[in-house]
Amino acid sequence: MTEDSIERVTPPKTERPRDEFGRPMPYGTEPRLVLPDFDVMSMDECHRRGIEYFDAGVYFGAHEAWETAWRMARKAEDPDEEFFKGLSQLGAGYTHVQRGNPRGAHTLMHRGVSRIRAYGARHRGIDVETLASASEANMSRLEGLGRSDAMPQIETPHVGAP
């Protein structure tokens, strides 16, 4: 029997419960955030969901949706790969704001903005210029802060159509 003839069975992924900011909680705990299975959605549906979650302030959900779109784009060698990666990083950056981690927020926002700016003022239904400018203003509020510093007031932009 060759290795190729052995059927590989992967057990179903056990979803770990998460709090409202996407942090893992102990198994058996009632989850405070339940997200759909983005892996079964199209790249466009993941993007649409990313916009919805971001605009609703569910930044971890936006991050997960856009991260899935990024993986799909990378696999398909789609030119929007870096755009989705940047949006995913912005979602993660704003998640770090919610978690009270200014340094992580600043780092991820910086990475995200540097990626999405390459796509012009508007791309895939997102006002890139407004999102990038608002995120840069927030980054300046977070500059140099550590975990023990108080989180400044952050204005979170909306990315969907007005």
Stockholm file with secondary structure:
# STOCKHOLM 1.0

chainA/1-162         MTEDSIERVTPPKTERPRDEFGRPMPYGTEPRLVLPDFDVMSMDECHRRGIEYFDAGVYFGAHEAWETAWRMARKAEDPDEEFFKGLSQLGAGYTHVQRGNPRGAHTLMHRGVSRIRAYGARHRGIDVETLASASEANMSRLEGLGRSDAMPQIETPHVGAP
#=GR chainA/1-162 SS CCGGGSCCCCCCCCCCCBCTTSCBCCTTSCCSBCCCCGGGSCHHHHHHHHHHHHHTTCHHHHHHHHHHHHHHHHHHTCTTHHHHHHHHHHHHHHHHHHTTCHHHHHHHHHHHHHHHGGGCSEETTEEHHHHHHHHHHHHHHHTTCCTTSCCCCCCCCCCSCC
#=GC SS_cons         CCGGGSCCCCCCCCCCCBCTTSCBCCTTSCCSBCCCCGGGSCHHHHHHHHHHHHHTTCHHHHHHHHHHHHHHHHHHTCTTHHHHHHHHHHHHHHHHHHTTCHHHHHHHHHHHHHHHGGGCSEETTEEHHHHHHHHHHHHHHHTTCCTTSCCCCCCCCCCSCC
//
